Amino acid sequence: MVEAVISIRGARFGDETGIARVHDEAWREAYRGVIPGRELERMIVRRGPAWWRRAIAGGTRLIVLDFADAIAGYASYGRNRMPSLSYSGEIFELYVAPEYQGGGLGRRMFEAAQRDLAAHGYPTFVVWALAGNDRAVGFYRRLGGRIVRRAPEQFGAETCERVAFGFD
């Protein structure tokens, strides 16, 4: 019998290449056909291992999903960046590599981020998703999020809608 160890832990130096890989794969999967191709690739390229290393060094709240010694997902979160919303915290990003999606691992990361936010004084929080990302919109609805704001997001010459899900 083979056992795979799954853990959610704080990101540390050495994780940056795995996080960048998950970012690249998950963004291509989630946003192909939603964000214009050139803009999507430009956004992906700027978030390579060096970017994630700086995020880790800078103390960004960043957790990783470690699945059998491979980074399978990540989430970043902290104080709400939009004070006009009455939520104290925000999950900035939560992504699972495509090959690990659909098995409840995203929910586990979401719950870990939620617990850490609450432990650091952010009991309520918001998560933004592009309206065209049906998988993310469904995910946050199933977790109990309710849409509390809609806003435009510009990608080159195209405008997409993003939605904020509130969690109390």
Disulfide bonds with the S-S distance in Angstrom:
none
